[in-house]
């Protein structure tokens, strides 16, 4: 069924009546029925008309014995809200353990011959209403009795079915489309293409298209959406309107479709990001994607400028950069001559990007200046081909609205170097390569490439050393796992100036997980959080950008009622990414990130020939973020099948690993309780384990589903058991007894992986 389950599977009431001889049945008296049950797969629920509800027959010959041989007859009926037997009920045999007879209708009571325990039936209703379904095993050969005789005085409740909607399912007939988007502002920004034709209904999550708006909290867009029921406009229906973030606002929460099947509403955004608008009508939910971006430049600041002089005749290579933001602090990204966003003077002419100071000997003009977007740093680098004179330089960058920033730097002729160093990463993944560049530093701090220096490399993990010219080299590493966690040494030598520099490079293992750089975030702010692929030891691992496929984020937990949005804010580069998270509520937000990479390797085929093999690799990471708080509190992490436990980022070993048994997760009671500082005791005589934490005492007994919290008796649906020498308890019951939040995570196959506990 497409309908969501509204309630858990219920253990429903069995009918119990005294068995009577056939001769006792009078024309106006009840027919005796034996003990039985008729269990709805989804329990009590709300369904649409014409939608089947699956029931399972669980008849009994007695209170304890299931029906394994055909009973004489099995009967089912439904009572409406007024208490009358309803004619809206339709019963069909779906899946029978043994051959059963056809469901026969006797005055709106269905009788099936030969039902046994486990047989499945579909119950449908032709009309909307609230119905109570009953069942029983008939102990009479007379199947010609009327409804009154069959039902008698039995009123035992089996399952309540509330039937809603029309005779046709909206999921298969409804469609919708964004038919009009009216930009109320006059700033010239255009909306990206939005679907104009009806969307064929194929489920409950239908995407209408994508809308791009400017996140200035001023501009509003008037959106018209048209709804259809088959080929007819859907009129007079109430549509609920909601968003997934406080960063976008709609001017109404509900709207009723007019005679044209249309609703209209306005949307405005305050921060850049990717958001969703939900439109729900008669149980069908449509989704409109909103990209808030393409922002208008309002502020500019100097991000970087050199502390030391720049070498004469060298170019500026990321030494000077500017950050440009809109009125709400959103980064104005990747503007150009065709997408100026309030920076027309910078990109189209020389008026707004100018030298306000330069040496008299310099022949540079304003036209030699330009800005280049740096996607890694999310800012704009100043570009100058070559600095041709010594002295002080000042460059002024001015936005169209008059806001400006001034960057200053000094240019000096490079003198005799006093030291040498290498620009190179501190770590490298096993099997990868590094490319160090040697550079000189003179007495004035001026830096210049050391083109005449030589670079050497020593270490057992080194595979090749190549391209050793112009003060640079390429060092490739072996793939043998035994070198993971070791290091090798680079040496740069300048014989001319008698200078030497060494640097130790640590070799990381294979990428194992995602690690986030920050844990504390602000409320109602578009928080940018960097993350890295790391190895088992936590070392950052570089991953070829070309191998990256996608990154997805899942919000596993959030404060009740909070609107939380998470999306990719930066293209993944060498195993480094950036996530944007916004929440409108103070509290903990748990996010799981899944990065997918495509790993290409050489393998030998059956003939011993090397062939290219490609496989998908997944890196996951889960983090609890304190939004608007100082701390997330205590966090304990356990993993299914692992004896490692992480307590507030500190790793330890436990002697029993969490396991999954009968679709339930069990954890070692003592390890979990003591991780949060609880006092734990075990009574061998009674097989009772007791834990006390922050004034709460929990007692559980091996083999018993009954437990106590501060003396109050409670019941679990499974019992603790002994695994090896450790007491294993159902994770959710023990955690919630102490007020500990349980947050499971999942691997790429959907299986439970890590379990986070947060107090």
N, C-alpha and C positions, 0 to 999 in steps of 0.2 A: 504494500500500500504506500501511496505517496504521502498520506497523512502522517503527521508526527505523532508519536506515542505520547499521550497525555498522562498516563499513569503507568506504574509498574505492574507487572503481572501479578494478579491477585490470587490468593488462595480463597476460593469462594465457598459459600455455604453448601453443605450437603443437605439434601432433603431426607428427612427421617420420618417415616410413618409406619404404623403397625401393619404388618402383612395380614391380609384378610382372605378368606376363601372366596372363590368366584361366585358362589351362591349368595354371598352377602351383598353383592352389588345390586342396588335397586335403581330404578329408572331415574329417580331424583336424588340419589346419593352419590358421594364421591367415590372414585375408583382408587383403590389402594395403590401406592407406588412404593418401591423399595428405595433404600438409600442410594443417592447418586449425586453427581456433580457435573456441571457443564461449564467448562472454564474458558473464558475469553482470552485469546492470546494477548491482547493489549489491555485487558481489564476494562474497568469502566472508562468510557471515552466518548468523545464527540466526533461524529462522522458526517459526511455528506450523504444525501440520498443517492441510492444506487451504488454506494461503496460497500463492498463486503467486509464483514467483521468475522475473523476466523475464531471458531470455538473448538475446543478439544473435549471429547466425551471422556469422563472419568467415573463411569458408573461402578457401583459396588453391590455385590450380593449381600454383603454385611458391612459392618462399620470398618472393617479392616481388609477385606478381600476384594480385589478388582475383578471386574467382569471380563473373563478371558474366553468365555463361550457365549454365543449369541443369546441375549435376553429376548423375551417374547416381543417386546416393543419398547422403543425409546421415544419420548414425546417432548416437544418444545413448544412454548407459546410466549407471547409478549403482551404486556399490559400497558396501556397508555396512561397519561397523566391523570385521567379520570377514574382509572381502575378497571376499565373495560378491556376485554380481550380485543387486540387490534388486528385488523385485516391487512395492515401495512407490512406485516412480517412475511418474508420469503426465505425459506430454508432449502439449501442444496447440499448434497454430499460432495465434499472436496477431496478428501483422501482417507480411505478406509483401510484399516489393518486387515480386516476380513471382508468378504463380500457381504454387503448390506443391501437391504431393499431400498427402493425409491422412497424419498420423502413424500408422504401423502398428507394432504390437507383435510382435516375434519373440523369444520366450523372454526377455522383459523388456528387450530392446534395441529402441529405437524407431528406425524408418527413415522419412525423409521424402524423397520424390522431388522433384528440381528446386529445391533450396535455393540461393540466391545470397547474396552478402555484403549484410548489412543486414537480412535477414529476422529477425523476432523471434518467440520461442517462450516459452511459460509452462511451467515445471517445477513440479510439486506432489508432495507426499509424503503418503500415506495414514496413515503411522504415524510415531511419534516415533523418533528415532535420529540418528546421525551418518553422513552420506553424502558420497561423493566423486563428482562428476559428470564424465563423459568424453564426448568427441565426436570424430568423424572423417568424412572424405569417402570413401565406399565406391566402389571402382573395379571393379565387377562387376555384371553384369546379373542375377546369381542372388540374388534376395532371399529365398530359402527356406532360407538357411543358419541354423544354430542359433547360440546365444549364444557358445559356445566358438569357433566358426569366425570370428565377427565380431570378437570381442575380441582373440583371439590373445594375443600376449605383450606388447601395448602397455599400459603402466601409467603413462602420462604424466598428471599431476595437472592438472585443469582448475579446479575450484572445489569448495570444501568447504562443504556445507550441513548445519548442525545443526538438526534439527527437534525442536521442543519442544511441550509442551502436549497438550491433548485434541483429539479430532477436530472439536469445535466451538470456535469462537473465543470466549474469554471476553469480548472486547470487545463482542460482540453479544448475550451472554447474561447477563453479570453485572450486578448492581445492589446498592446499599447505601443505608442510611439511618441517621441518628442516632436510635435508638429510645428512648433514655433519657438524661437528664442529671440527676444527683443532686447538689444543692448540699450539701456536707458541713458547711458553716459555718451558723451561725444568725443571721447579721447582717441577714437580711431581703431581701437583694438577689435579684432575679429574673433568670432567663436569658431573653434574647429568644427569639422563636419559632424553633424549629429544625424542619426538615423531618422529619416522622414517617413518611412513606410512602416506599417504594422509589424510587430515582432511576433513570429509564430510561437505560440505557447508550447513549451516543451518541459516545463517543470515549474518549481516555485521560486526560482532565483533567476529572473530574466533581466538582462542588462539592456537598457534602452540606448546607450551610447555614451559619449564622452563630451563634456562641456568644459571649456577653458575660461576662467574668469580672472580678474585682477584682484589680488588680495590686499585691497587698500581700505577695507571696511567702510567704504563710501559708495563705490559703484555697486549697483544692484542690477541683476539680470531677471527679466520677467520671462518665466518659462511656461509654455503651454503644452500640456500632455493630453492626448486623446486616447480614450479607451474604447474597445470594441468587445462585443459578445458575438462571436462568429462574424457575420457581415453587418451586424446592427450596432449602432452607437450605444454604448452603455450609459444610460441616463439615470439620474436620480440616485446614484450610488455614492456612498461616503468613502473617500480616500484618505487614509491616514498618512501624514507626511512626517518623516523623521530623518535625522542625520546621524552619522557615526562619530561626529566630532563637534566640540564647542567652537572650533575655528571657522566653521561655516554656519550661517544662520538662515533659516527660512522664516517668512513673515506670518505663516500660519501652520497649525499642526493638523488640521483636517480641512477638506474641501469636498463639496458635492458636485458630481459631474452634471453639467448643464444639458440642454436639449441636443447639443452637438457632441455629447460624450466627453467634454473637455473640463479640465481644471486649470487654474492659473495660480502661480505662486512666485514669490521673489526670493532670490538667494544672494547672499553677500558673504565674502570671505575676509578674514583678518590676517591669516598667515598662509605662507606658501605650503603646499603639500598636495597629496592625492586623497580625496575624500569620497564619501558615498552618500547619496540621498535615497531613502527608501520610500516607495509609494505602495501602500497595501490596500487592496480592495477585495472584499469577500474571500479573504484567506490567501489571495495571490499577491506575492511581493515582487515588485519591479525595482530595479536598481539603476540609478543614474550616476555615472562616475563624474566627479568634479576635480579638475586639475586647476589648482590655484597657483598660478605662476605668471611668467611673462610680466614681471612686476616693473613699476615705474620708478626710476632712480630718484631718490630724494636726498640721500646723505652720502658723503664720501670721506674716507679717512685713510691716512697712511698706515699700511700694515707692516711693511718692512722698509728699512733704509740702512745702508752699511755703516757700521761703527768705525771701520778702518777705510783708508783710501782705496780707490779702485785703480788698478794699474793702467797707465797710459797706453793707448792704442788697443785696449781690451774693450769688449762690448759689455753691456749690462746683462747679466744672465740670472734673472730672478733676484737681483740685489735690491731692487726697489719695486714695491707692490702696493696696490690700493684695494680696499674693500669698499663696495658700493651696495647700499641697502635702500629699501623703500621706506615709507613712512612708519611701518610697523616693525622694522628691523629685519625683514626678509632679505636674503642675499639676492641681488640682481645678477642673474647668471648668464654668462656666455653671450653678452650683447655684441652686435656687429653693425656693419654699415646698413644691413637690411633689417636689423632688429635693434634699434638704438635705445628704446626704453628710457628716454630722458637724457641721453648722452649723445645727441646728434652732433653737437659741437666738438666732441672728442674724436668721433670717427669720421666726420665729414668736413674736413677743413682743419685749419690750424689755430682757430680762434680760442678754443677751450682746452688745448693741451699745448702749453707754451713754456719756453725758457724765460724765467724772470731774472735769471742771473747765469752768466757763463763767462769764461775767460775771454779777453779781447782777441786772443790768438785763435780761438776756436772758429771754425767755419760752419759748424752745425747750425741748422735752421729748425724752426718749429716743425716743418714738414718731415724732419728726420725722426720725430717722436711718434710712438704709437703704443697702444695698449693691447696686450694679448691675454686672453682668458686662461687661467691655470686651473684645470679641473680637479687636480689633486688638492691644492690649497684653497680652492674656492675663492680666488681673488684675481685681480688684474695686474700682470707684470708690466712694468715699463720696459720698452724695447728701444735701444739705441745701438746702431750698427757698430760704431767705433768712436771712442772718445779721443779727440785729436789734440787736446791741449791740457796742460796742467792748470789746476786752480779749482775754485769753488763753483759748483753748479746748483741751480735751484729750478725745479720743474713744478709747474702749477697745473693741476687737473681740475677743470670746472664743469659741473653739471649744467644742464639746460636751465635749471631753476636758480642758478647762481651759487649754489653750494660748492665749496672748493676744498682742496687739500694741497699742501705744499711739501715736497720731498727735497731734501738737501743731501749732497754727497760731494766728496773731494776726490780729485784725480791727481795722482803723482806718478812720476817716472819711477819704474821699478829699479831699486838699487841692488847691491850685492845681497843675496839671501843669507839669512842667519839660521834658518831652520827649514825642515822639509816634513811634510805629512802626506797621508793618503786619504782621499775621499773614497770610502767604501763602507758597506753595511757591516754591522757588528756580528751578524749571524748569517748563515747560509744553510739551506736545506740540503740534506744528503742527496747526492746525485746531481745537484745543480751547479751553477758557476757564479763567480763574482768577477767584477771588472774594476779593479782599483785604478785611480788616477793620482799620480804624484803631483804635488803642488809645493811651490816655494813660498816663504814668507820673509820679507826684508825687515830692516830695523824699524821702519815706519808702519809695519803691519800690513803692507801692500802684498796682496796674494797674486801669484802668477803660476800658470801651468809649468811644471818642471819637465819640459820635453826631452831634456838630455839625461834624465835620471833613468836608472835601471831598477826593475822590480823582480825580486826572487820570491819563491814560495817553498816552504819546507813542511812536511807532514806526511804521515802514512796514507792519509785519506785522499791525497792529491792524485788525480788521474793525468791531467795535462796542464802545461803552462804554455800559453801561446800569445800572439799579438803583442809581444814585448817591444813596443816602439813608442816614441813620443811621450814617454813617461807613463805609459799605461800597460795593462796586461789583462789577460783572461785566464782565470784559474778554474778548471773544471774538476769536480770531485767524483770519486768512485761511488757506486751504489750499494756496496756491502754494508748491511745493517750494523756490523760490529763497530763501524766508525761513528754511528749516531751518538751524540753527547760528547765526542772528543773535539779537538780543535787543531788548527794549523796556523802557521806564522807567515805573514807577509813582511818583506823587507824592501824598503826603497833606499837606493844608494845613489848619491851624486858625487862622483869622483872629482869633478871640477871644483866643487865647493867644500869637499870633505864633510858631507852631511849624510846622516843615516837616520832612518825612522823605521820602527817595527810596530806591527799590530797583530794581535792574536784574534782570529776569527773562530767563533764557536760554531760547530756543526750541529744543527738541530736534527731531530728525527722527522719522520713522516708526519704530515699534518694530521691532527687527531680531533680537534674541536675548535669552537669559536670562543674567543674571550673578549669581553667588553671592557672598554677603558674606564667607564664611569658607572657609578651606582646611584648617586644622588642627583635628582633632576628637579627642575622648577615646575610649578603648576602654571598651566595656561601659557606655556612657552614652547616653541618648536625646538625641542632639545635635540641637538645633533650629537650622537654617540658613536665614536669610532669603535671598530672591532677588528680583530686579527685572527687569522688561522694560527693555531699554536700546536706544538707537539705535546707529547705526554708530560714533559717536564715544564710546560708553560712557556717555552721559547717561541718567539714569533717565527713563523714559517712563510717564506715567499712561495707563492703559487703563480705559475704562468697565467697572465691575464687572458691569454688566448684560449685557455682551457675552461674558463669560467662560463657557466650556463645561466644560472639565475640564483637569486636569494629571495627566500620567502620568510615572512614573520608571522607568528601566531601568538595572540594574546591569550595566555593560559589562565590568567587570574587578574582581577582588577577590583577596586572598591565598588560596592553595590551602587548601581545607577550611574557610574562614571562613563564618560565618553572618551574613549582612547583610540588614537590613530597611530599606526606604525607603517612606515614605508621606507624604501631605499632612497637615500638622499644623495648618494654619490656612487659612481661606477666603481665596481670592485677592481682594484689594481694591485697585483702581486700579493694576493692574500689579504689585502687590507680593504675594508669597506666602511660604510657609514650608514647608520640608521637614524631616522628622525622619529621622535616620539612626542606626542602631545596628550596630556590628560587634563581634564577640567576639574579634577577632584584630588584632594590630598589623600595619600594612601599608597600602598604597595601595588605595583603593577609588574606582573611576571610575563616575560616575553621569551619565546623560543625562536631562534633563528636557524634556518636550514639553508646552507650554501651548497649548490650542486656544481660540481666540476666534471669535465670530461677528460679522463686520463687516457692518453695514447701511449702504448708501449710496443716494443718489438718482442714477439714470441716465436718459438719454433713450431712449425706445423708437423704433420705426421712424416713428411719427407725430410725433416731437418732443416727446412728453409725458413728464413726469418720473414714473418708477416706482421703487418700492423694490426694490433688489437686495441679496441676502444671499449672502455667501461666507464660507467658513471660512479663518481665518488661523492659522498655526502659528508659535510662537516656540520655539526650541530652545536649549539650553545644556548644555555638557558640562564637568564639573569633576572633576579628580583630587584626592581628599581624603587628607591624611596622617592616618591614624587611629593615635593613640598615638605619633606620630613628630613630629620638629621640622619636617621638610620633605618634600615629595613628590619632591624631586630635580629634575633638569632635565626640562622639558616643551617639546616642539616640536609645533606644530600646522600642518598643511598642509591645503588644501582642494582637492577635485577641480575642475580647470578654473580655479583662481585662482593668480595670481602673488604673492599675499601669503603670508608666512610669519610665524608668531608664535613667538618664542623667549623663554620665561620671561616672558610677558606683554608683551614688546616686539615691535612690528610692524616688518617689513622687506619688501623686494621681491626676488623671485627672477626670473630671466629664462626659466624654464621651469616650466610648471604641471603638477602631477600629473594623470595621465590613467588612464582605464579602457580596457583593450584586451583583447578576447577574455576578458572576465570577470575579468581580472587587473588589479590596481592597480600602476602604475609611477610612480616618483618620480625627480626629478633627483638623481643620486648625490652630486654635489659639494655641492649645497645642503643635503641632509640630513646628510651627514657633517660638514661644516664647522659646521653649527648646533650640534653637540655638541662642537666643538673639535678635530675630526680634521684631520690633514694629508693633503691629497689631491694626487695627481700623475697625469698622463695621458701615456702613451707612444703617440704618433701612429703610429709604425712598427708596433707590435704591436697597437694599438688596445686596450691594457690600461689600466685605471684602478685605481690603488692608493690605499687609505686606511688610515691608522694612527691608532688611538685607544686610549689606556690600555693599551698593550702588545699590542694585537691588530692584526694586519695582514690586510686583506682585499684580494684581487686578483680583478677581474672583467674579462672580455674581451668586446668587442662581438660579438654573433652566436653566442657560445658559452654553453652551459648549464653548463659546468664552471667552477668557481671555487675559490679556495683561502683557507683561514683559517689563518694562521700556518704556511703551507706544506702543510697537510693538504688534499687534494683533496676537493671536495664537488660535488654535482650539483643544479642547479635544474631545475624542470620547464618553465621558459621562459628565454629568453636575453635579455640586455640589448640595447638597440638605440639608435640615434641619432635623436633627434627635434630637428630644427633643428640646433643645434650642441651639444646637451647629451646626455649619456649617461643614458638612462632604465633603471632597474633595478627588478626585482620587489621591492616594498617589504618583504615579510616576510623574505626571505632576507638582504638586506643589514642590516636592523635586528637580526634575531636573531643574526647573525654577531658583532655588537658587544655583544650582551646588552641591546639596546634593546627594550622591550616595545612592541608595535604594538596600538593600540586604535582600531578604526574606529568611526565614528558614522554614523547614517543619517538621511535626511530623512523627511518624513511619508509619502512614497511607497515607502520601503524602499530607496532608492538610497544608495550610499556618499556621504557629504557631507564631513565633516572626518575627518582621520586624526591621532590623538594618538600621539606618541612619548614614552616616559617612560624615563629612565635614572636 
